[in-house]
Amino acid sequence: MVFVELIVELLNITTGGNRIAVLSEQTANQIGVHSSDRIRITHGNKSMIAITNLAEHFPNDRIGLFEETEAALGVKGDEVVQVNLASLPESLFNIRAKLRGQRLRGKDIDAIVTDVVERHLSTTEIAAFLTALNIYGLSSAETEALSRAMINTGKTLNFGRGPILDKHSVGGIPGDKTSMLVVPIVAAAGFTIPKTSSRAITSPAGTADRVESLCPVNLSMPEIYEVVKKTKGCLVWGGSLELAPADDLFIQVEYPLGIDPMLLPSILSKKKGIGATHVVIDIPTGVGAKIKTRQEAYTLASDFVDLGKRLGLNIQCALTFGDQPLGYGIGPALEAREALTTLMGQGPPDLREKALSLASILFEMVGVENPRYLAEEIVDSGKALKKMYEIIEAQGGDPKVKPSDLPVGPNVVAVKSSKPGKVLWLSTENIVRIARMAGAPKDKGAGVHLHAKLGEQIRKDGILFEIYAEKTSKLTAALKLANELTPVTLSKKPEEKMVLDIVPEKLTQEKEFIIDR
């Protein structure tokens, strides 16, 4: 085996997680490596594996390190490191076995997940694994093993004596700010509900994006413990907690591939990591949702319940209405406004109903008598609102914040109807695209506010929806897209509008892949 000594050159560039080192072609030939091969880099008593990239005009006596590799090795520029070819990881042979359609044993999956977390696998190799899962599927044993491996390679939280309650949605419909109501309702009843949430990937807002309009969400583990100790609940971003770090790395590859074979282990590994004992899974079902049919939803629900039993989690699933957005606001600040308004007793009825129903399921799971009555009493008495303000304050926000205090984009345009009629169809996918074009979720004040929903009558020149943007250029682009997509279909009677859209003549963009958790 050939060892060479090379001088470190810091590239000051991040890769998004992968540990990559750059070599010249001559140096690579000397060591015996090709592009994407693994090398072992040793500095003092520290050693790590990195993926090789080759650069044609790179100096022969140097090794270029991206920031992730530099941090893992703890090396500075112009220091000397020893480099040699590293052997192929065992997990790569397991991935090849799955590509042939073979079932993997628990130890095979453990090796794959461990190497993903330790950055021993390239993006191409992870993509191959995910593609194999998507083609051949996962047995119940493989799904359980994958979930346990993701839990064991991450950190866990322990809030002491249970029950520890949680709620999660598989995603798929815009405007679903239900967690911002369920958490304070459940916490106000005296139960512990530490809610970790994601940021948006393909939607206009994730729960963390919405809550961030009210208070900080990027809390450390000690800070989360303190908030939950004070208030019984929290609404925080889970991305920095490393509860199941492999999941975030898998998602980075799933998104460009447009596949999602990791849905169950992704969700339940994080529920287990947060220490939950009782979880309600929200499965929005309908034309506008990720899950289109009831049969598909029942199958997914059954899989969730079965995997929950294997992991020691009490799971109940709720199949919820997914034919249109939830509430009227779509975008971080618009949704946070609507959540507070609903806790004040003035919000949209569909949001209130869904939140009460999911909270009732959790109450019933832990033996509460008259669970629906308790959920309604907590909201109607103002206890849920009070609890929400307690959580906001504990997380570093303003405990007196009002919906009107949350700034939305100053640039607004109303999209109006050219004729009278009843709303026959809402394209949630197109509404999502318009809200994102306006700047959501990065621009907290951007988004869409609906004025008409399914079955509602609209007069000629009546407002269908408003677009909010923080920048005029984004507002112009969003309005142009809205005029192209016409996401709201009107008709006086259903039989007068039997064609909802035309493909491919009116297909302006490729259909987007939904992966939000």
C-alpha positions, 0 to 999 in steps of 0.5 A: 500500500502506497502512502504519500505525504501532502500539504493541506490546502483549505478550500473554504467551501462546504459540500452539504455534509459529504467529506471530500478531498481533492487530489491532482490526477498525478497524485491519485495515480501514485496512490492508486485511486480514481475519482469517487474512491476512498482515501484515508487521511491521517493527521497526528493521532487522528484518521478519517475516510474521505471521498476523492475528487480529481482536479486536472490542474491541482498541485501534485504536492497538495490535498484540497479539503472542503470544510466538512473534511477539515472540521472532522480532521481538525487540520489547518492549512499548510499542515502535512497529512499522510494519505493512502488508499482505503478499502471498500466499506462492507456496506457497499457490498450490502448495497449491491446485494439490495440492487440485486433484489436480495433481503438484507439482514439487520447487521447489513442495514446497520453497516449501511446506516453507520457508513452513511452517518460517518460519511463513508459512502458517496452520494452515488452509492447512497442514491443506489441504495435508495433506488434499490429500496424504491424498486424492491421495497422493504420487508417488515423486518428490513423496515424495523432494522432500518428504523433501529439503525437510524435511532442508534446512530443518533442522539435521543431525548429522555423526558422521564416518566411518560406518557410522552405524546407527539403528533406528526403529519406525512405532509402533502397539503399546504397551510397545515399549521395544526401542530401549532394548535395541538401542542398547546392544547395537549400541554395545557392538559398537563401532558408532555408533548416535545414537538420537533419539526422540519423546515420546508423542503418542497412546501411553502412552510414547514412547522419550524418555519411557521413557528420561527415567525413567533420565536426562535426554533433552533434550540439545543438539547439543554434548552429544549429540556428547560422549555419542556420543564417549564411548559410541558411542550415545545415547537422546535426545529429538529435539524440540529439535534441529530435525533436520526442524522442518517435521515437528513442525509437520505432526504438530500438524495431522495429529493433530486431523485424524486423518490421517498422509500424511507417515509416510515423509518424516517418519521418513526425513528425521530419519534422514538428519538424524541422519547415519544410513547404515544403518537398520532399520525396525520395522513392527509388524503385526497386529490390535492394531497401526497396520499391520493386514495383511501386504500393507499392511506389505509395501507400506509396507516397499517404499516405505521401501526405495525412498525410502531408496535415493533419499536414500542410506540403506541400509534394511531393514524388519522385519515384527514381531508386533503382535497384543498389547503387547510385554512386560508393562509399559506406561507410562514407568517400568514400561517402563524397569524392564522394559528394564533387567530384560531387559538383566539377563537376566530380562525377558520373552522377546518383548522379548528376542527382538525386540531381538536380532532387530533388532540382528542385522539391523543387524549383518548390514547392516554385514557382521558374521559370525554377527550373531545370535550376536554380539547374544546374546553381548553381552546374555548377557555383560552387555556390553549392560547395562554399555553402557546404564549408560555411556549413562545416566551420560553423559547425566547419570543414575545409572549404578548405578540398579536397576529397583526404584529407578524409582518407579511410581505408589503407587496400584495396583488389580488387575483380576481375571478373573470366570471361568477361561479362556485369553486369546483376545484383547487389545485393545491400543487399550483398554489404551492408553486405560486407561494414558493415563487413569491418567496416562501418559505425563505421570505417569512412574509411571502405566500398566498392568502385564499379568499375562496375554497371548495363549494364557495360562491364567487361573484365576477371580479371577486377575489380568489386569492392574494399573493404576498411578497417581500420583493416586487420582482418575486411578486411579478413572477408569482403573479405571472405564474398564477395567470399561467396555472389558474389554480382555482376552477369555477363553475355554476354547476359541476356539469358545466365544467367537466374539463379541469385542465389540458395536458400537455398544452397547458402544462407549463412546468414539470410536476413537483415532487413532494417530500416534506415530512 
